[in-house]
Amino acid sequence: MENLFCNECNLSKQIPNLIAEELLGMENLSLIQKRYQQMKDGYNFTYPE
């Protein structure tokens, strides 16, 4: 089984929304979504990458 950073599901949208609503404010939602995507993109990188 391949490890994935938050498989394509509702959590991909719910987690950034929750962070914005409860912690950082909705005005930061687009930044949180971009950062979350960066984390997904880099999840399977090796240490040197």
N, C-alpha and C positions, 0 to 999 in steps of 0.2 A: 504494500500500500504506500502510495506517495504522500509525503507530508506536504500540506499546503497551509499557507497563512490564511485562515478564515476562508474556507471554500466558498464558492459563489453561492451566497444565500442572503437572507434578510439581514444577518449580522453585519454584513459589509456596509449597510446603510445605517443600521441601528446603533452600532458602536460609536461612530463619529457623531451622530446626533445626540446620543446620551452624554458624551464628553462635552459637547457644546452647551447643551441645556443645563447640565448639572455643575460644570466646572469652569469652562472658559468663556461662555457667552455665545449666543447664536451669531453674533457678528464675526466670529472666528470660524464658523462652520466650513467655509471654503478652504481655509488653510488646513484645518484638521483633516478634511477629506483628501487634500493633496498629500499630506504627510502620511496618512493611512495608506494611500496608494503606493507611495515610496517604500513603505515597510513591506507591503505585499510584493512589490517588484523585486526587492532585495532579499527576500526571505530565504531563498535557496542558494544565495551566493556563498562561495567559499570564503574563508578568512582573508586571503590576499585580495580577493575581488572587492 
